């Protein structure tokens, strides 16, 4: 009888705790949903998916890399809070705030819309791919120097290849230290190992 009373008391206490926390949980879920459907989030989800599309594994946008990029930019990852060069690429200065920081997502949207000649997100997939590919080629031109797209792309690659899908399905994974084999045959179809950081370069 005492065990039943104890179990009932625990259940009632847990129910009361859940009732008290429910409004906060609902608000957090609503906030998360709003963020996931915001224009900035949708843009980065699409751009991430274009950079690493679905193959035999889900693409970067599908595994939430867009949200990771937003978080990374907010916290200054990939040097995104660093001092900007004196000479900026065309169109970048308009997105630098009073604190000297660049709004990377605002710049990216404006750059893609301008290159597309219309809202980027309203374009068909092939057109979006072509516009982003042209921006990527421009940013990584040896003569380009500093370019904001480099930080965004670095965060996309980092987010994807440190995700569960990217790190254990797109790449091979062997728990460290694992077994040491000094000489193994390598076939062209073999994937790199996400646990071998000496062989991973995020650019």
Secondary structure, DSSP 8 states (H G I E B T S, - for coil): -HHHHHHHHHHHHHHHHHHHHHHHHHHHHHHHHHHHTSHHHHHHHHHHHHHS--SSS--TTTTTHHHHHHHHHHTTGGGTTS---SS--TTTGGGB-TTS-B-HHHHHHHHHHHHHTS-GGGS-HHHHHHHHHHHHHHHTSTTT-S-HHHHHHHHHHHHHHTSHHIIIIISB---SS----S-----TT---BTT-GGG----
